[in-house]
Amino acid sequence: MDGLRSSALGLRSAFSPFAAAREGMIARLMSGRAVSPDVLEAFRAVPRHLFAPGTPPEHVYGGQAVVTERDEHGVPVSSISEPRVQAVMLEQAALRPGMRVLEIGSGGVNAALIAELVGPEGAVTTVDIDREVVHRTRTCLAYTGYAQVDVVHADAELGVAAHAPYDRVIVTAEAVDIPPAWLDQLADGGRLVVPLRMRGLTRAVAFDRAGDRLVSAGYHRAVFVPMRGIGAAGEDWVPLDGSVRLRVDGRQPSGVEKLRVSLGEPVLTRWSGIEVATGEPSDDLDLWLASTASGFCHLVATDTRRGFPEAARWGVPTAVTGATLAYRDIRPAGAGRFELGVRARGPDAEYQADRYVDLVRTWHRDHRPGPSARIEVWPAATPTADLPDGHVVEKVHSRVVISWPGRPVTASAQPKVNE
């Protein structure tokens, strides 16, 4: 593989803008979350710019994703993920020489990184539903010296049985479920890394196979283009008025007309006394609320002058009960710090605001900074009595159980309640 990765690829020469951009990328990776030497060397070896011809080096080696294909509406459907996200998922996968790996969703760069990590004695298969993406991936991999990667044109919902079993399955598109083929084609004790959407939140979860179920070994916040094909599923939007919508994942709230009326009622505010630092990740807090708050969804408001936080432009975690909305807010609490609170509207605003604040305080007391959630994926036919305690997220192919080990379940988070 070293022949083509020479000065002709623009990486060896110290005067190459690609080499300088690559070293900037490596420096950023080293300054963030811990990245192993093997993963760093893989990033040094793979010529990212050759997978996105014409893209400026500061972009392809920068800290953002590079869109490589859009649909007829201009929506990204294929991209090269940002280096940080790729590095995190490769670390989650714990790849070793000689492993057999299936990559769900092609683009070329990530498959090349995987090939570097499993070495010549390993085997990499990458699959994509888009014929153009497959052609571009196959061409780029061959040109850059990774022709040994098997590029397959198929719907990834079905995996690639011909090369199974796999030691690792790495999914590079947002999935709303775990299809049976992914588990069936994963070796027992193997690991699946997937950006899984649960109640509107997406987390890149590393799952280890334990018989017919998957058990999480850690997760991180992640943003990916959505899965296409059989497994595609969009989010539902519930408009409340011209500037306010609810983004729901699963069952829609009842009594939408009453919710619209509640928007015109006074805003009740409760502050929790819990402070967070600027830039502190809210991954666990959001997942905690998603697995404990009734009617969890996201409120999106384009007009924040109506008592909505600025963050509502992108979506704030919200609990909907009957005709009442309760959504998170913050206020300054000193240099670089903010206090968490909640605003509520509707007939039960006082009760729901207090309940939301109690959930925030419980998270602070029991799960900040840990222990994090335990996420298990069970077959859809599993009886409820056989599931562990926790919040059950119902999927087509699976039942996802989110639990919080090491702490008692609060009164507001009863086990085995489906919403």
C-alpha positions as CSV (number, residue, x, y, z in Angstrom):
1,M,0.0,0.0,0.0
2,D,3.0,2.4,0.4
3,G,3.7,2.7,-3.4
4,L,1.0,5.3,-4.2
5,R,1.2,7.1,-0.8
6,S,4.3,8.9,-1.9
7,S,5.2,12.5,-2.8
8,A,2.9,12.1,-5.8
9,L,-0.1,12.0,-3.3
10,G,1.0,15.3,-1.8
11,L,1.8,14.0,1.7
12,R,5.5,13.3,1.7
13,S,6.8,16.7,0.7
14,A,7.2,19.2,3.5
15,F,6.2,21.9,1.1
16,S,2.9,20.3,0.1
17,P,-0.2,22.2,1.4
18,F,-1.8,18.8,1.9
19,A,1.1,17.7,4.2
20,A,0.8,20.8,6.2
21,A,-3.0,20.4,6.5
22,R,-2.6,16.8,7.5
23,E,-0.2,17.7,10.3
24,G,-2.7,20.3,11.5
25,M,-5.4,17.6,11.6
26,I,-3.1,15.3,13.6
27,A,-2.3,18.1,16.1
28,R,-6.0,18.7,16.6
29,L,-6.7,15.0,17.1
30,M,-3.9,14.8,19.7
31,S,-5.2,17.8,21.6
32,G,-8.7,16.4,22.0
33,R,-10.0,13.0,23.2
34,A,-7.2,10.4,23.7
35,V,-6.3,8.8,20.3
36,S,-4.1,5.8,20.1
37,P,-0.8,5.8,18.2
38,D,-2.1,3.3,15.7
39,V,-5.1,5.4,14.9
40,L,-2.9,8.5,14.5
41,E,-0.6,6.6,12.1
42,A,-3.6,5.5,10.0
43,F,-4.7,9.2,9.7
44,R,-1.2,10.1,8.6
45,A,-1.2,7.4,6.0
46,V,-4.5,7.9,4.3
47,P,-4.6,10.8,1.7
48,R,-8.0,12.2,2.5
49,H,-7.8,14.9,-0.3
50,L,-7.8,12.2,-3.0
51,F,-11.3,11.1,-1.9
52,A,-12.7,14.6,-2.3
53,P,-11.0,16.0,-5.4
54,G,-11.1,19.8,-5.7
55,T,-11.8,20.3,-2.0
56,P,-9.3,22.8,-0.4
57,P,-6.8,21.1,2.0
58,E,-8.0,23.2,4.9
59,H,-11.5,21.7,4.5
60,V,-10.7,18.1,3.8
61,Y,-8.2,18.0,6.6
62,G,-10.1,20.4,8.8
63,G,-12.6,19.9,11.7
64,Q,-15.7,19.5,9.7
65,A,-17.4,16.9,7.5
66,V,-17.1,17.2,3.7
67,V,-20.3,16.6,1.8
68,T,-19.6,14.5,-1.3
69,E,-23.2,14.0,-2.6
70,R,-26.6,15.7,-2.1
71,D,-30.0,14.7,-3.2
72,E,-32.3,16.6,-5.5
73,H,-33.3,18.9,-2.6
74,G,-29.8,19.7,-1.7
75,V,-29.8,17.5,1.4
76,P,-26.5,15.8,2.1
77,V,-26.8,12.0,1.6
78,S,-23.1,11.1,1.6
79,S,-20.1,12.7,3.2
80,I,-16.6,12.2,4.6
81,S,-17.1,12.5,8.4
82,E,-14.9,14.9,10.3
83,P,-11.6,13.4,11.5
84,R,-12.6,13.7,15.2
85,V,-15.7,11.6,14.8
86,Q,-13.9,9.0,12.7
87,A,-11.2,8.8,15.3
88,V,-13.7,8.3,18.1
89,M,-15.5,5.5,16.3
90,L,-12.3,3.8,15.3
91,E,-11.2,3.9,19.0
92,Q,-14.6,2.5,20.0
93,A,-14.2,-0.3,17.5
94,A,-10.8,-1.4,19.0
95,L,-9.5,-2.7,15.7
96,R,-6.6,-5.1,15.6
97,P,-4.5,-6.7,12.8
98,G,-6.2,-9.6,11.1
99,M,-9.8,-8.6,11.9
100,R,-12.6,-9.0,9.4
101,V,-14.7,-5.7,9.3
102,L,-17.9,-4.7,7.6
103,E,-18.4,-1.0,7.1
104,I,-22.1,0.1,6.6
105,G,-22.1,3.3,4.4
106,S,-19.2,3.9,2.0
107,G,-17.1,7.0,1.2
108,G,-13.7,5.5,1.0
109,V,-11.7,7.4,3.6
110,N,-13.0,5.4,6.6
111,A,-12.6,2.1,4.8
112,A,-9.0,3.1,4.1
113,L,-8.4,3.9,7.7
114,I,-9.9,0.6,8.7
115,A,-7.7,-1.2,6.2
116,E,-4.6,0.5,7.7
117,L,-5.6,-0.8,11.2
118,V,-6.4,-4.4,10.3
119,G,-3.4,-4.7,8.0
120,P,-2.8,-7.0,5.0
121,E,-3.9,-10.0,7.0
122,G,-7.3,-8.4,7.8
123,A,-10.3,-8.0,5.5
124,V,-12.5,-5.0,4.9
125,T,-15.9,-4.9,3.2
126,T,-17.8,-1.7,2.7
127,V,-21.4,-1.5,1.4
128,D,-23.6,1.3,0.2
129,I,-27.0,1.6,-1.5
130,D,-26.0,4.4,-3.8
131,R,-24.5,3.2,-7.1
132,E,-22.6,6.5,-7.7
133,V,-21.1,6.4,-4.1
134,V,-20.0,2.8,-4.7
135,H,-18.3,3.7,-8.0
136,R,-16.5,6.7,-6.5
137,T,-15.5,4.7,-3.5
138,R,-14.1,1.8,-5.5
139,T,-12.2,4.2,-7.8
140,C,-10.7,6.2,-5.0
141,L,-9.7,3.1,-3.0
142,A,-8.0,1.6,-6.0
143,Y,-6.2,4.8,-6.9
144,T,-4.9,5.3,-3.4
145,G,-3.6,1.8,-2.9
146,Y,-6.5,0.1,-1.1
147,A,-7.9,-2.1,-3.8
148,Q,-8.1,-5.0,-1.4
149,V,-11.2,-3.4,0.2
150,D,-14.3,-5.1,-1.2
151,V,-16.8,-2.5,-2.2
152,V,-20.4,-3.8,-2.5
153,H,-23.5,-2.2,-4.0
154,A,-26.5,-3.3,-1.9
155,D,-28.9,-2.2,0.8
156,A,-26.9,-2.3,4.0
157,E,-30.0,-3.3,6.0
158,L,-29.2,-6.8,4.8
159,G,-25.4,-6.6,5.5
160,V,-23.1,-8.6,3.3
161,A,-23.5,-12.3,4.2
162,A,-20.9,-13.5,1.7
163,H,-18.0,-12.4,3.9
164,A,-19.5,-13.0,7.3
165,P,-18.9,-13.5,10.2
166,Y,-17.3,-10.2,11.0
167,D,-15.3,-9.3,14.1
168,R,-16.5,-5.7,13.8
169,V,-19.4,-4.0,12.1
170,I,-19.0,-0.2,11.8
171,V,-22.0,1.9,10.7
172,T,-21.3,5.4,9.3
173,A,-24.9,6.5,8.9
174,E,-27.5,7.3,11.5
175,A,-29.6,4.2,12.2
176,V,-33.0,4.1,13.9
177,D,-32.8,0.3,14.5
178,I,-30.5,-2.7,14.5
179,P,-31.5,-5.0,11.6
180,P,-31.3,-8.7,12.4
181,A,-28.6,-9.2,9.6
182,W,-26.1,-7.0,11.4
183,L,-26.4,-9.1,14.6
184,D,-26.5,-12.4,12.6
185,Q,-23.3,-11.5,10.7
186,L,-21.4,-10.3,13.8
187,A,-19.2,-13.0,15.4
188,D,-20.2,-13.9,19.0
189,G,-18.1,-11.5,21.2
190,G,-17.7,-9.2,18.2
191,R,-18.4,-5.4,18.4
192,L,-20.9,-3.2,16.5
193,V,-20.3,0.5,16.5
194,V,-23.4,2.4,15.3
195,P,-24.8,6.0,15.5
196,L,-28.2,4.9,16.9
197,R,-31.1,7.2,17.3
198,M,-33.1,6.8,20.5
199,R,-36.0,9.2,21.2
200,G,-34.6,11.8,18.9
201,L,-31.0,11.6,20.3
202,T,-28.2,10.0,18.3
203,R,-25.3,8.4,20.1
204,A,-22.4,6.5,18.5
205,V,-22.6,3.4,20.7
206,A,-20.1,0.5,20.9
207,F,-22.1,-2.7,21.4
208,D,-20.6,-6.0,22.2
209,R,-22.5,-9.1,21.2
210,A,-23.6,-11.4,23.9
211,G,-25.6,-14.2,22.4
212,D,-28.8,-12.8,20.8
213,R,-28.4,-9.3,22.4
214,L,-26.0,-6.4,22.3
215,V,-24.6,-4.6,25.4
216,S,-23.1,-1.2,25.3
217,A,-19.4,-0.6,26.1
218,G,-19.6,3.3,25.8
219,Y,-21.1,6.0,23.7
220,H,-20.5,9.5,22.4
221,R,-22.7,12.2,20.8
222,A,-22.7,11.9,17.0
223,V,-24.2,13.5,13.9
224,F,-24.4,11.5,10.7
225,V,-26.4,11.6,7.5
226,P,-29.4,9.3,7.9
227,M,-29.6,5.7,6.7
228,R,-31.3,5.2,3.3
229,G,-33.1,2.2,1.9
230,I,-35.2,-0.3,3.8
231,G,-34.0,1.0,7.2
232,A,-34.7,4.7,6.4
233,A,-37.0,6.5,8.9
234,G,-37.5,10.2,9.2
235,E,-38.4,12.2,12.2
236,D,-41.9,13.6,12.6
237,W,-42.6,17.3,13.0
238,V,-45.7,18.5,14.9
239,P,-46.3,22.2,14.1
240,L,-47.8,24.1,17.0
241,D,-47.9,27.5,15.3
242,G,-46.0,29.4,12.6
243,S,-42.7,29.5,14.6
244,V,-42.9,26.6,17.0
245,R,-42.7,22.9,16.2
246,L,-42.1,19.7,18.1
247,R,-39.6,17.2,16.7
248,V,-40.7,13.7,17.9
249,D,-39.3,10.3,17.4
250,G,-42.0,7.7,17.8
251,R,-45.4,8.2,19.2
252,Q,-46.8,11.7,18.6
253,P,-48.3,13.7,21.5
254,S,-52.1,13.7,21.9
255,G,-54.1,16.8,22.3
256,V,-52.0,19.0,19.9
257,E,-54.8,21.6,19.7
258,K,-54.6,22.1,23.5
259,L,-50.8,22.4,23.3
260,R,-51.3,25.2,20.8
261,V,-53.5,27.0,23.2
262,S,-50.9,26.5,26.0
263,L,-48.3,28.5,23.9
264,G,-50.4,31.6,24.6
265,E,-50.4,31.1,28.4
266,P,-47.9,32.7,30.8
267,V,-44.5,31.1,31.2
268,L,-43.6,29.5,34.5
269,T,-39.9,29.3,35.3
270,R,-38.0,27.1,37.8
271,W,-34.3,27.1,38.4
272,S,-32.5,24.0,39.6
273,G,-29.5,25.4,41.5
274,I,-27.4,23.1,39.3
275,E,-24.6,24.8,37.4
276,V,-22.7,23.7,34.3
277,A,-19.6,25.2,32.7
278,T,-19.5,26.7,29.2
279,G,-18.8,23.9,26.7
280,E,-19.5,21.1,29.2
281,P,-21.0,18.2,27.2
282,S,-24.7,17.5,27.9
283,D,-24.6,14.0,26.4
284,D,-25.6,12.2,29.6
285,L,-28.0,14.8,30.8
286,D,-29.9,14.7,27.5
287,L,-30.0,10.9,27.4
288,W,-31.1,10.8,31.1
289,L,-34.0,13.1,30.3
290,A,-34.9,11.1,27.2
291,S,-35.1,7.9,29.3
292,T,-37.0,9.4,32.3
293,A,-39.1,12.4,31.1
294,S,-42.6,11.6,29.9
295,G,-43.4,12.6,26.3
296,F,-39.8,13.4,25.6
297,C,-39.2,15.4,22.4
298,H,-37.5,18.5,21.1
299,L,-39.1,21.9,20.9
300,V,-37.9,24.1,18.0
301,A,-38.8,27.8,18.0
302,T,-37.5,30.3,15.4
303,D,-38.9,33.3,17.4
304,T,-37.1,33.3,20.7
305,R,-38.7,36.6,21.8
306,R,-41.7,34.6,23.0
307,G,-40.0,33.2,26.1
308,F,-38.0,30.5,24.4
309,P,-34.3,30.0,24.9
310,E,-31.9,30.8,22.2
311,A,-31.0,27.1,21.9
312,A,-34.6,26.5,20.8
313,R,-33.6,27.5,17.3
314,W,-31.9,24.1,17.1
315,G,-34.1,22.2,19.5
316,V,-34.3,22.0,23.3
317,P,-35.1,18.8,25.4
318,T,-38.8,19.0,26.2
319,A,-41.3,17.0,28.2
320,V,-44.9,17.0,26.9
321,T,-47.7,15.8,29.2
322,G,-51.3,16.4,28.2
323,A,-51.6,20.1,27.3
324,T,-48.4,21.1,29.1
325,L,-44.9,21.8,27.8
326,A,-41.8,21.8,29.9
327,Y,-38.5,22.7,28.2
328,R,-34.9,23.3,29.4
329,D,-33.3,26.7,29.7
330,I,-30.2,28.3,31.2
331,R,-29.2,31.5,32.8
332,P,-25.7,33.1,33.5
333,A,-24.3,32.0,36.9
334,G,-20.9,33.7,36.9
335,A,-17.9,33.7,34.6
336,G,-18.2,30.8,32.2
337,R,-21.0,29.1,34.1
338,F,-24.7,28.7,33.7
339,E,-27.6,27.4,35.9
340,L,-29.9,24.8,34.5
341,G,-33.6,25.5,34.7
342,V,-37.0,24.8,33.0
343,R,-39.8,26.8,31.6
344,A,-43.3,25.4,31.4
345,R,-46.6,26.4,29.8
346,G,-50.0,24.8,30.2
347,P,-52.5,23.8,32.9
348,D,-50.0,21.6,34.8
349,A,-47.1,23.9,34.4
350,E,-46.2,24.1,38.1
351,Y,-46.2,20.3,38.6
352,Q,-44.3,19.5,35.3
353,A,-41.7,22.2,35.9
354,D,-41.0,20.8,39.4
355,R,-40.8,17.3,38.0
356,Y,-38.4,18.4,35.3
357,V,-36.2,20.2,37.8
358,D,-36.2,17.1,40.0
359,L,-34.9,15.0,37.0
360,V,-32.1,17.5,36.5
361,R,-31.1,17.4,40.2
362,T,-31.2,13.6,40.2
363,W,-28.9,13.5,37.2
364,H,-26.5,15.8,39.0
365,R,-26.6,13.8,42.2
366,D,-26.4,10.3,40.7
367,H,-25.0,10.5,37.2
368,R,-22.7,13.4,36.9
369,P,-20.0,12.7,35.8
370,G,-21.1,9.0,35.9
371,P,-22.1,6.3,35.8
372,S,-23.3,6.6,32.3
373,A,-26.2,4.8,30.8
374,R,-26.2,1.1,29.9
375,I,-27.9,0.4,26.6
376,E,-29.0,-3.0,25.6
377,V,-30.5,-4.2,22.3
378,W,-32.8,-7.2,22.5
379,P,-34.8,-8.9,19.7
380,A,-38.3,-7.4,19.2
381,A,-40.0,-10.6,20.3
382,T,-38.4,-10.6,23.7
383,P,-41.0,-10.6,26.4
384,T,-41.1,-7.6,28.7
385,A,-40.5,-9.8,31.7
386,D,-37.2,-10.9,30.3
387,L,-35.9,-7.4,29.8
388,P,-33.7,-5.7,32.4
389,D,-35.1,-2.7,34.3
390,G,-35.0,0.6,32.4
391,H,-36.7,2.6,29.8
392,V,-37.8,0.6,26.8
393,V,-37.6,2.1,23.3
394,E,-39.6,0.1,20.9
395,K,-38.2,-0.4,17.4
396,V,-39.3,-2.6,14.5
397,H,-36.5,-5.2,14.8
398,S,-35.5,-4.6,18.4
399,R,-36.3,-3.4,21.9
400,V,-33.7,-1.0,23.2
401,V,-33.4,-0.7,27.0
402,I,-31.7,2.3,28.5
403,S,-30.8,1.9,32.2
404,W,-28.6,3.7,34.7
405,P,-26.5,1.2,36.7
406,G,-25.3,1.8,40.2
407,R,-28.2,4.0,41.3
408,P,-31.8,3.3,42.4
409,V,-34.5,4.0,39.8
410,T,-36.3,7.3,40.8
411,A,-40.0,7.5,41.3
412,S,-40.2,9.5,38.1
413,A,-38.5,6.8,36.1
414,Q,-40.4,3.6,36.6
415,P,-38.9,0.5,34.9
416,K,-40.4,-1.0,31.7
417,V,-42.6,1.9,30.8
418,N,-43.0,2.3,27.0
419,E,-43.7,5.7,25.5
